[in-house]
Amino acid sequence: MPLVVIVPLIVGSPPSSASPGKTSNGLVSGAIASSGLIGRDALADYTSPTGLLTRELDAVIDRPVTLGIDPMIIASIRVLGGSAPASAIAWLNRLAKATNDTFPLSYADADTTLMTQSDPAALIQPESFTFALDPALFSPPTTAAPGPTLGAGGSPTLGAGTLPPLPKSADDVLAWPYRLSGIAWPRAGTLVGTDVARLASIGYTSVIAGQANLGESRLGPVQRMGSTDIIAASDSVSNAIADAAAAGTENEWSSALLAVEPAVLAVSTARSLVRSPVVTALDRTTAVTAERLRQTLDSLAADPAVVLSSLSSVLDGPAADSAAEAGGVTLIDAPQPAQRLGLAARMLAAERAERAFAAIGGQPDSITAPRRLSLLASMGLTVDATTSPAGSADDAFTTAGANFLAQSAALMSSVHLVQSGTFLLLADNSQFLPVTVSNALNQRVSVYITVRPQSGLLAVEGGPVLLEVDPSSQAKANIPVRSLSNGAVQVTVTLTGATGTAIGSSVSADVNVQAGWETPVVVAIALLVVLVFVVGIVRTIVRRRAVRDV
C-alpha cells in the first residue's frame, strides 16, 4: 500500500508538559513571534549537532517523506550573511541537497485560514528584509540570487568561504529550489468552502485537508474542487503515526506502531480505487520526538505491506485523474474559533493602520517590513493541544496577539502633538500660533498641521502647514493666524500625513484673543502728549505774563 507522509519542518519550543527532546511544532518562542526572524544565537542552538532542527532533519532527510518547509528558517539564516553560524550554513546545505519532495509553507507557518476567514484580503506575505541586512556582511549584489547554486552533479549548494551576495529583494532572501509549489497546508480541521477559492486566487493549486473537512471519503487521495486539487489526508493514519512518533517509551512506541498498518489498510481498501495511496500529514501540535519519528519511518520502510511514496507521485499519478473524474468533492465547513478570528481581525486591521502611518517616514519599509514579519510569526502560533483547548484564552496566539496590538499602539503614538497651555494673542494683525510635534521614531518624518478655531474670534491664514521632525526629537511650527475680536476661543489641532491619514490624536488649546488693544493705548498716549504740550504752553504763557507784569 503506497503511503505518503508529510512532515512540517518548522521551529518549535517545547511545551511545559512535554519531556526533553520533544517539541510542539506549532509553538515558537515569544522572541521569534515578536521579530519574525530566528536570532543568531537561537539558530546556532537549533542547528548544533543535538539541536532541534538538526534532529528534525536527521529523522527525515533522503527518505520518501515530503517536507513542508517554513521559509522563515531559510530567511533567518540568509539575512545574517557572513555572520551566520557555521552550523546553520551546514544545515542549510544539507537541506539543499536532500532528495525529499519539498514545498514551502506560509512564512513562519502562518495560519492561512485564520487570515482568510478573518479578512478575505489578508493572505499577506513578507514585504522586505532590507531592515535586517548589514551590507558589510555581504559581497556586492550580482544578477544571481543569493540562494542555492548548482554544484557538482547538479546538487544545490550554498557558497562557503566567501561572503554571499547582498540580496536585492525579499524574493532573493526566500529563494529555494522547492520540488513542489502551490500547496497550501492549513491547520487541521479549519477549512471552509470559501477558503479554497481565496487560496486559489493568489496562486495555490492544491490544498491539504483532513477528514474533519472531507468526512470518510471513498474517493482517491487527490480530489477536485473547482480548479483546485484537494489532497485528502487520512486523520486516522496520521494520528497513528503521530502517536508512534510521540511515544515516550519503547513499549508505548511498539504499541502505537501496531495501529499504523491496520489504519492504512482500512483507508486504502475502503476507497473505490484498488490499493489507493494513503496521504498522511503530521499535525503541527503533536509533541514529536525526532528519534521516534526516525524510528517510526524506519519501521514503515521495512514493512513489506507499506511502500513509502512521495507526494509528487500522487499528484502526478493516475489516482488524481480518477478522483477528478469521480465528480469532485464538497468540503465540510470547519471554521476557526470565533475568538481567534476576532483577535486576528484586530491584528490585521492594526497592521493596515501601521502601513498608513508609516508613510510619514523617510523609510516606511523599515517600519512596515519588520511589523509584517511579526504579524506573520504571531499568526503561526497555535494552541498547545496538551494543555489548552483550541481558542482558549491562555493559548500562545492570544498572548502574541495581545503583545502585537500593544506594540502597534505604541508605534502609532510615537509621533504626536505636544499638548499646549493657553495662548495669548495681543494683535489685530497677523500673528503665529506655535505648535510642537514629538517624533520618537528613528527616522525623519513629514507631517501636516491643521488648526481649526471653534469660533469666529480667530482666523487661520493658509492651509495645513508642513513640518519635518528629526529622529527622536521635537520640532515647532508657527501657524499664521489673525485675531478678529476680543475673547476666549478654543482651537483644535490635528496632525496628518501627506495622504490625509490622521496621525495620533487631535489636541485642543485655549487662545485668549485681545484684538484691537493698540487703539485705546495709542489714543491715551496721544492725549497724554497733547496734555503735556498744552500744559507746557500754558506754563510758558503764564511765565511770560508774570515777567511782563514785573
ChimeraX attribute file (.defattr): number of C-alpha atoms within 10 A of each C-alpha:
attribute: neighborCount
match mode: 1-to-1
recipient: residues
	/A:1	19
	/A:2	17
	/A:3	24
	/A:4	24
	/A:5	22
	/A:6	23
	/A:7	20
	/A:8	23
	/A:9	23
	/A:10	23
	/A:11	25
	/A:12	21
	/A:13	17
	/A:14	21
	/A:15	21
	/A:16	12
	/A:17	12
	/A:18	17
	/A:19	12
	/A:20	10
	/A:21	15
	/A:22	24
	/A:23	25
	/A:24	26
	/A:25	25
	/A:26	29
	/A:27	25
	/A:28	24
	/A:29	17
	/A:30	17
	/A:31	15
	/A:32	19
	/A:33	27
	/A:34	21
	/A:35	18
	/A:36	26
	/A:37	24
	/A:38	23
	/A:39	16
	/A:40	17
	/A:41	10
	/A:42	14
	/A:43	24
	/A:44	19
	/A:45	18
	/A:46	22
	/A:47	23
	/A:48	19
	/A:49	14
	/A:50	12
	/A:51	16
	/A:52	24
	/A:53	23
	/A:54	19
	/A:55	20
	/A:56	24
	/A:57	19
	/A:58	16
	/A:59	21
	/A:60	21
	/A:61	18
	/A:62	16
	/A:63	18
	/A:64	21
	/A:65	23
	/A:66	27
	/A:67	27
	/A:68	24
	/A:69	23
	/A:70	20
	/A:71	21
	/A:72	26
	/A:73	21
	/A:74	20
	/A:75	21
	/A:76	22
	/A:77	24
	/A:78	26
	/A:79	26
	/A:80	18
	/A:81	24
	/A:82	22
	/A:83	15
	/A:84	19
	/A:85	20
	/A:86	15
	/A:87	18
	/A:88	24
	/A:89	23
	/A:90	16
	/A:91	19
	/A:92	20
	/A:93	18
	/A:94	18
	/A:95	18
	/A:96	20
	/A:97	18
	/A:98	17
	/A:99	15
	/A:100	20
	/A:101	21
	/A:102	26
	/A:103	23
	/A:104	24
	/A:105	25
	/A:106	25
	/A:107	24
	/A:108	30
	/A:109	29
	/A:110	26
	/A:111	24
	/A:112	25
	/A:113	27
	/A:114	28
	/A:115	22
	/A:116	22
	/A:117	24
	/A:118	20
	/A:119	17
	/A:120	14
	/A:121	11
	/A:122	18
	/A:123	19
	/A:124	17
	/A:125	13
	/A:126	22
	/A:127	16
	/A:128	19
	/A:129	25
	/A:130	19
	/A:131	14
	/A:132	14
	/A:133	15
	/A:134	14
	/A:135	16
	/A:136	12
	/A:137	17
	/A:138	20
	/A:139	15
	/A:140	12
	/A:141	14
	/A:142	12
	/A:143	8
	/A:144	11
	/A:145	20
	/A:146	24
	/A:147	22
	/A:148	18
	/A:149	16
	/A:150	11
	/A:151	12
	/A:152	7
	/A:153	6
	/A:154	9
	/A:155	14
	/A:156	20
	/A:157	20
	/A:158	18
	/A:159	17
	/A:160	12
	/A:161	6
	/A:162	10
	/A:163	15
	/A:164	23
	/A:165	22
	/A:166	24
	/A:167	27
	/A:168	17
	/A:169	14
	/A:170	15
	/A:171	17
	/A:172	18
	/A:173	24
	/A:174	23
	/A:175	17
	/A:176	20
	/A:177	15
	/A:178	15
	/A:179	14
	/A:180	16
	/A:181	15
	/A:182	16
	/A:183	23
	/A:184	25
	/A:185	22
	/A:186	21
	/A:187	23
	/A:188	20
	/A:189	18
	/A:190	22
	/A:191	28
	/A:192	18
	/A:193	15
	/A:194	14
	/A:195	22
	/A:196	24
	/A:197	16
	/A:198	18
	/A:199	22
	/A:200	19
	/A:201	10
	/A:202	10
	/A:203	12
	/A:204	18
	/A:205	18
	/A:206	24
	/A:207	23
	/A:208	21
	/A:209	25
	/A:210	26
	/A:211	17
	/A:212	17
	/A:213	21
	/A:214	22
	/A:215	14
	/A:216	15
	/A:217	18
	/A:218	16
	/A:219	23
	/A:220	27
	/A:221	27
	/A:222	31
	/A:223	28
	/A:224	21
	/A:225	19
	/A:226	14
	/A:227	12
	/A:228	19
	/A:229	25
	/A:230	29
	/A:231	25
	/A:232	25
	/A:233	24
	/A:234	25
	/A:235	24
	/A:236	18
	/A:237	26
	/A:238	22
	/A:239	20
	/A:240	21
	/A:241	29
	/A:242	27
	/A:243	25
	/A:244	27
	/A:245	26
	/A:246	23
	/A:247	22
	/A:248	16
	/A:249	11
	/A:250	11
	/A:251	10
	/A:252	13
	/A:253	19
	/A:254	13
	/A:255	14
	/A:256	20
	/A:257	21
	/A:258	13
	/A:259	17
	/A:260	22
	/A:261	17
	/A:262	13
	/A:263	19
	/A:264	25
	/A:265	17
	/A:266	12
	/A:267	21
	/A:268	25
	/A:269	14
	/A:270	15
	/A:271	18
	/A:272	15
	/A:273	16
	/A:274	12
	/A:275	15
	/A:276	23
	/A:277	26
	/A:278	27
	/A:279	29
	/A:280	29
	/A:281	27
	/A:282	23
	/A:283	21
	/A:284	24
	/A:285	22
	/A:286	20
	/A:287	28
	/A:288	26
	/A:289	26
	/A:290	23
	/A:291	17
	/A:292	22
	/A:293	24
	/A:294	20
	/A:295	16
	/A:296	24
	/A:297	22
	/A:298	14
	/A:299	12
	/A:300	19
	/A:301	17
	/A:302	12
	/A:303	12
	/A:304	8
	/A:305	12
	/A:306	18
	/A:307	16
	/A:308	20
	/A:309	22
	/A:310	22
	/A:311	25
	/A:312	14
	/A:313	14
	/A:314	22
	/A:315	17
	/A:316	11
	/A:317	12
	/A:318	13
	/A:319	21
	/A:320	22
	/A:321	15
	/A:322	19
	/A:323	22
	/A:324	20
	/A:325	11
	/A:326	14
	/A:327	12
	/A:328	17
	/A:329	18
	/A:330	15
	/A:331	18
	/A:332	16
	/A:333	16
	/A:334	15
	/A:335	17
	/A:336	20
	/A:337	13
	/A:338	12
	/A:339	13
	/A:340	21
	/A:341	20
	/A:342	14
	/A:343	18
	/A:344	23
	/A:345	18
	/A:346	17
	/A:347	21
	/A:348	21
	/A:349	14
	/A:350	18
	/A:351	19
	/A:352	15
	/A:353	15
	/A:354	20
	/A:355	17
	/A:356	17
	/A:357	24
	/A:358	21
	/A:359	20
	/A:360	23
	/A:361	21
	/A:362	12
	/A:363	15
	/A:364	17
	/A:365	19
	/A:366	18
	/A:367	20
	/A:368	23
	/A:369	20
	/A:370	22
	/A:371	23
	/A:372	24
	/A:373	27
	/A:374	23
	/A:375	28
	/A:376	29
	/A:377	29
	/A:378	34
	/A:379	25
	/A:380	25
	/A:381	28
	/A:382	24
	/A:383	21
	/A:384	25
	/A:385	16
	/A:386	14
	/A:387	12
	/A:388	13
	/A:389	12
	/A:390	16
	/A:391	18
	/A:392	14
	/A:393	14
	/A:394	14
	/A:395	20
	/A:396	23
	/A:397	25
	/A:398	22
	/A:399	14
	/A:400	23
	/A:401	22
	/A:402	15
	/A:403	16
	/A:404	22
	/A:405	19
	/A:406	11
	/A:407	14
	/A:408	18
	/A:409	14
	/A:410	11
	/A:411	16
	/A:412	17
	/A:413	17
	/A:414	16
	/A:415	25
	/A:416	22
	/A:417	23
	/A:418	15
	/A:419	13
	/A:420	13
	/A:421	9
	/A:422	13
	/A:423	16
	/A:424	12
	/A:425	22
	/A:426	16
	/A:427	18
	/A:428	19
	/A:429	12
	/A:430	14
	/A:431	17
	/A:432	14
	/A:433	16
	/A:434	12
	/A:435	19
	/A:436	17
	/A:437	20
	/A:438	19
	/A:439	21
	/A:440	18
	/A:441	18
	/A:442	14
	/A:443	18
	/A:444	17
	/A:445	22
	/A:446	16
	/A:447	25
	/A:448	22
	/A:449	22
	/A:450	20
	/A:451	25
	/A:452	14
	/A:453	19
	/A:454	13
	/A:455	11
	/A:456	10
	/A:457	20
	/A:458	26
	/A:459	17
	/A:460	19
	/A:461	14
	/A:462	10
	/A:463	12
	/A:464	16
	/A:465	15
	/A:466	15
	/A:467	19
	/A:468	18
	/A:469	22
	/A:470	17
	/A:471	15
	/A:472	14
	/A:473	15
	/A:474	17
	/A:475	14
	/A:476	15
	/A:477	17
	/A:478	14
	/A:479	19
	/A:480	17
	/A:481	20
	/A:482	20
	/A:483	24
	/A:484	18
	/A:485	16
	/A:486	18
	/A:487	13
	/A:488	18
	/A:489	18
	/A:490	18
	/A:491	18
	/A:492	14
	/A:493	18
	/A:494	20
	/A:495	25
	/A:496	22
	/A:497	20
	/A:498	12
	/A:499	11
	/A:500	11
	/A:501	16
	/A:502	17
	/A:503	23
	/A:504	17
	/A:505	14
	/A:506	17
	/A:507	16
	/A:508	18
	/A:509	16
	/A:510	16
	/A:511	21
	/A:512	18
	/A:513	23
	/A:514	19
	/A:515	20
	/A:516	16
	/A:517	14
	/A:518	13
	/A:519	10
	/A:520	10
	/A:521	11
	/A:522	11
	/A:523	11
	/A:524	12
	/A:525	12
	/A:526	12
	/A:527	12
	/A:528	12
	/A:529	12
	/A:530	12
	/A:531	12
	/A:532	12
	/A:533	12
	/A:534	12
	/A:535	12
	/A:536	12
	/A:537	12
	/A:538	12
	/A:539	12
	/A:540	12
	/A:541	12
	/A:542	12
	/A:543	11
	/A:544	11
	/A:545	11
	/A:546	10
	/A:547	9
	/A:548	8
	/A:549	6
	/A:550	5
